[in-house]
Amino acid sequence: MTILIAYDGSEDAKAAIAFAGTLLKGERAVVLTVWERAAMTSARASAGLVVAVGDTSAEDAAIEESMTALAAEGAALAGAAGLEATPRVATDAMSVWSAIVDAAEEVGATLIVTGTRGMGGIRSLLLGSTSDRVLHHATRPVLVVPAPEAHT
């Protein structure tokens, strides 16, 4: 069995990893962190930040390095929870939910695990939650783990 766990560093994502470890101890897990370029570009524009042509490659490399570190953090948490975990990063994704669904297909995941809310904030309120879209678009089972008690 291979489990794909969506991880963005949020408390909900950490709870999803912990629950998956309790339920599926010893199973193989791929911990996926997604970089959504469109959201980053939109956030920069709304903050009034303009990036000069040619400056984006260094910025992209720094973001990719951060996403790689975040995926490694999630894999370490999954390992501590009893899963055989490896990190994975999806860069330049058009949407987080589609990157999760695509990665699940690529790795042959038996199950997708995600928290109910992540770092999406106001954007997810306007466009619908990532977990909801994964649930409705995935071609394999999805386990959506509710928020920890302290955050409800």
PEZI-V548329 format. One record per residue. RES is the residue in three letters. PSI is psi in whole degrees, 0 to 359 (none if undefined). NEAR is the number of other C-alpha atoms within 8 Angstrom. Layout:
res = [RES & RES]
psi = [PSI & PSI]
near = [NEAR & NEAR]
//
This chain:
res = [MET & THR & ILE & LEU & ILE & ALA & TYR & ASP & GLY & SER & GLU & ASP & ALA & LYS & ALA & ALA & ILE & ALA & PHE & ALA & GLY & THR & LEU & LEU & LYS & GLY & GLU & ARG & ALA & VAL & VAL & LEU & THR & VAL & TRP & GLU & ARG & ALA & ALA & MET & THR & SER & ALA & ARG & ALA & SER & ALA & GLY & LEU & VAL & VAL & ALA & VAL & GLY & ASP & THR & SER & ALA & GLU & ASP & ALA & ALA & ILE & GLU & GLU & SER & MET & THR & ALA & LEU & ALA & ALA & GLU & GLY & ALA & ALA & LEU & ALA & GLY & ALA & ALA & GLY & LEU & GLU & ALA & THR & PRO & ARG & VAL & ALA & THR & ASP & ALA & MET & SER & VAL & TRP & SER & ALA & ILE & VAL & ASP & ALA & ALA & GLU & GLU & VAL & GLY & ALA & THR & LEU & ILE & VAL & THR & GLY & THR & ARG & GLY & MET & GLY & GLY & ILE & ARG & SER & LEU & LEU & LEU & GLY & SER & THR & SER & ASP & ARG & VAL & LEU & HIS & HIS & ALA & THR & ARG & PRO & VAL & LEU & VAL & VAL & PRO & ALA & PRO & GLU & ALA & HIS & THR]
psi = [138 & 130 & 134 & 122 & 122 & 130 & 124 & 8 & 354 & 164 & 325 & 320 & 322 & 321 & 322 & 318 & 313 & 317 & 317 & 319 & 320 & 317 & 325 & 32 & 134 & 350 & 160 & 134 & 141 & 121 & 115 & 128 & 134 & 134 & 115 & 98 & 318 & 320 & 321 & 317 & 317 & 318 & 318 & 315 & 318 & 336 & 1 & 17 & 127 & 129 & 127 & 149 & 132 & 341 & 345 & 333 & 319 & 319 & 316 & 319 & 320 & 319 & 316 & 321 & 319 & 319 & 323 & 318 & 321 & 318 & 321 & 321 & 314 & 319 & 322 & 318 & 318 & 320 & 317 & 334 & 358 & 10 & 152 & 94 & 144 & 144 & 154 & 143 & 135 & 113 & 153 & 35 & 146 & 325 & 150 & 313 & 318 & 327 & 322 & 313 & 316 & 316 & 322 & 319 & 314 & 320 & 358 & 40 & 137 & 332 & 141 & 132 & 133 & 157 & 172 & 326 & 150 & 217 & 13 & 330 & 219 & 327 & 318 & 331 & 324 & 322 & 353 & 150 & 152 & 314 & 321 & 317 & 321 & 313 & 320 & 345 & 346 & 150 & 15 & 167 & 145 & 130 & 115 & 116 & 125 & 161 & 147 & 151 & 320 & 344 & 12 & none]
near = [6 & 12 & 13 & 15 & 13 & 13 & 15 & 11 & 10 & 9 & 9 & 14 & 15 & 12 & 12 & 15 & 14 & 11 & 9 & 11 & 13 & 9 & 6 & 8 & 10 & 8 & 11 & 10 & 13 & 13 & 17 & 14 & 15 & 14 & 12 & 12 & 10 & 9 & 7 & 8 & 8 & 8 & 8 & 10 & 9 & 7 & 6 & 6 & 7 & 6 & 6 & 6 & 5 & 5 & 8 & 9 & 7 & 7 & 8 & 8 & 8 & 8 & 8 & 10 & 8 & 8 & 12 & 12 & 8 & 12 & 16 & 12 & 8 & 14 & 13 & 9 & 11 & 16 & 10 & 7 & 12 & 11 & 14 & 10 & 12 & 9 & 13 & 11 & 11 & 11 & 9 & 7 & 13 & 9 & 8 & 11 & 10 & 10 & 12 & 12 & 12 & 8 & 10 & 12 & 8 & 7 & 7 & 7 & 13 & 10 & 12 & 14 & 15 & 14 & 15 & 11 & 11 & 12 & 7 & 8 & 7 & 6 & 7 & 10 & 8 & 6 & 6 & 8 & 11 & 10 & 12 & 8 & 10 & 13 & 8 & 6 & 7 & 9 & 5 & 8 & 8 & 11 & 8 & 10 & 12 & 8 & 12 & 9 & 5 & 4 & 5 & 5]
//
